[in-house]
Amino acid sequence: MAPTNVFRFRPATIAAGDDRWFVEAWDSTLPYLASIGSTSQWQYVPSNLPGAVSKVKKMVTESDISAQKYPTSSPEVLEDGAVPPLDWSKAYVAEIDVKKENLPAALADKYSNIQGDVVAIPVGAMVLQGKSPEYVRAVIPEQDEKDPFIFLAFLMTDHRAGGLAKGSGSALLNIAKEEVKKLGLKRLCGDCWRGNGRRLVGYYDGQGLKAIGDFDVPKNEQDSWEGAVTEWRA
């Protein structure tokens, strides 16, 4: 049996350059998606699209600001009625220690100049927010006063890391579920692409996030991005 990867988790920050790494990791998913027939999930290279780069930087920046405004994850940060603040946000990085001699070829140059025989490399990323994005609101509102939630806005694995990243997505989702509990809530929501036979929907289902509704985001006059909203309950 292959050994289980052991990850550390830390806040993603602008100071650490995590916004740039988020985009690199996003780029790394494209060859993998092509290999499983999911090319339509992302039809562009994120690093080549200013809007995608700005979106990622904004998420990490908002997490930095939220960490100052809400330094603890506890019911005390909630607004009246136990509704999360709409500007609450937490961005995470999952890291793993690896000997330089075992670095994947795709990352060897990036970390070869770091001192020491062992380096910590980021392999997974996640962003949690206190509100849903506009494109899912045909299924869930911005926030729900009767049934409040935390929204999983971003979850990514760096495919350049190969087997070193295995399990990081599941580990990050466990952190998300713990955040929900720390805030005194019962609900984690998110969204994902539902194309290619709902393969990604099935992954989230296996992680406990069940599909609760579908939506479509128009890309042009002929085509749309097919999504599903998912939900986990404590």
N, C-alpha and C positions, 0 to 999 in steps of 0.2 A: 504494500500500500504506500502511495506517495505521501511524503510528510505534508502536514497542514501548514500553510503559510501563517505566520504570526505578524500582525499589523499593529502599528501605532497610529493614533489619530490626533490631529492637531488642527487648529483653525487655519483656514486659508487666508492669506493676507496679501495686500498689494506690495508691502515692503519685501516680502519673500519672493516676489515675482510669480506668485501662483496664478495670476490671471493669464500670463503668457503660457505657463505650463498647461492650464486648462485647455487652451486653444490647441496646443500641440497634441494633447491627449485626444481631443475631439477629432483632429485630423487623422490620428492613428486608427480610428474606427472604420474608416472608409474601405480599406482593403478587406478587412474582416467582413463587413456588411456585404461587399460584392461576392465574397466566397460563399455566403449562405443565401444568396438570392434576395438580399434586402437593400439593393442599391437605391431604391426609391425612398428609403427612410431619410437619407440626406443626399441630395443631388449636387452638392457643391462642396468645395474645400473650405472649411470655416476660416482658415487663416487668410484666404484670398478675398474674404467678404468683410468689408469694414463694419457692417451692421452686426455680424456675428461676433467679431472681436470686441466691439463696444458693448454688446450685450453681456459677454462674459466678464469684462472689466467692471461693468456696473454691478453685477451680482457680488463680486468679491469686495468692491468698494462699499456696498450697502452692508455687507457682513461686518466689515471693519467698523463702520459707524454704529451698527446695532450692538456690537460687542462693548462699545463705550457706553451706550445708552441703557443697555440691559445686560449688565455684566454677569448675571446668574440666570440659569434656566430653572425657574420655580414659579409656582402660582402667583407670586408677588408681582411678576412682570405683566400679568394679564390685566386687561381693562375690566371695567365693571361688567358683570355678567359672564365672566370667565371667557371672554373673547380675546384671542391673541391680538396684540397691536399689529396693524397692517404693515408697519415698517420693521417688524421683527424679522431678522434674517440670520442664518448661520451657514457659513461655507466651511466644508471640511476637506482635509486631505488625508488619505490613508497612505502610510509609508511602510517600507520594509527594509531591513538591513541586509546587505548582500556583500560578499567578498568581491573585490574588484575583478578577480580572475573569473568570477561567475556572472559578470554583467552580460546581459544580452548584447549581441553585436550592434543592434540599433541604438543602444544607449551608451556604449563603451566610450565613445569620444566625448560625450556630454559630461561624464563623471570621471574621466581618467585623470584630470588635474587636481582633484580633491585629495587632500592629504589623508594618509591612513590606508590600511588594508581593507577596511570595511566602510561602505558608504550607505547612507540612507537615501533611498530613491522613492519618489511619489509614484503610486501605481493606481490610485483611484481618487475620484473627486465627487463631492455631493454638495448641493445647496438646498437648504430648507428655508421656507418663507412663511410669513403670517397671512398670506392672501393667495388666491388663485390667479393665474394669468387670464387676460380677457378672452382668449380663444377657447377656453373650456367652459365658459359661463352659460352655455346652453345646457350643461349638465349640472354644474354646481355654482353657487354664487361666489362673489369675491371673498366673503367670509360668512359663516352661518351662526347667528346668535343662538339658535336653538340647539345646534349640533356642531360646535366649533372644531376646527381642524388645523393641522400644520400641513403645508403643501410642499411636496418633493418637487422642486423646480429643475433639478439637474442631477444626473447620476452618470458617471463616465468611468470607464476603465482604460488605462493606457495600454494599448495592445502592443506597443514596442517592448513592454516588459515581459511579454510571453507568460510563462507559467508562474512567474513571480507575482503576477496580478490576480491569479486564480483565487476566487473567494472574496476579493475585496469589495465587490458590489454587494454581496450578501452581508458582509461585515458592516458596511456603511449603512445598509438598511436597518440593521439591528441598532446602530447608534441612533438613527432617525426615530425608531420606535421608543427608545429610551428617552429621547427628547420630549416626545409626546407625553410620556408618563410623568416626567419631571415637571412639565407645565400643568399637570393635573387634568390633561385632556384624555380623550378616548379614541381619537381619529387621526389617521395619517392618510392624506390623499395625494395623488400624482396623476401624471398622464404619460402616454406612450403611443408610438406608432402601432397601428393595428393591421398593417398590410402583411404580405407574405404568410397568409394563413394564420394571422394573429399569433405569430411565433413569440414576439416580445411580450404580448399580453399574457401568454402562457408562462413566460419566465417570472413575471411579477406575481402571477397567480400562485406559482410555486413558492414565492417568498411571502405569501400571505396577503398580498394586495389584490383584491378581487375586482374585476371590471364591473362598473355600475352604470355605464352609459357611453355611447359613441358620439363623436362629433367630427365635423369636416371643416378644414380651413382652406378656402380657395387659394390656389397658387396662380392661376390664370383663368381664362374663360373656359378652358377645356378640362382642367385638372385641379385636384385638391389634395391636401395632405390629410390622410385618414388617421384619426386618433381615437383613443379610448381613455376614459377617466378610471383610475383604480383607487381602491380604498382598503385600508387595514384598520381594524378596531381592536383596541386593547381589551 
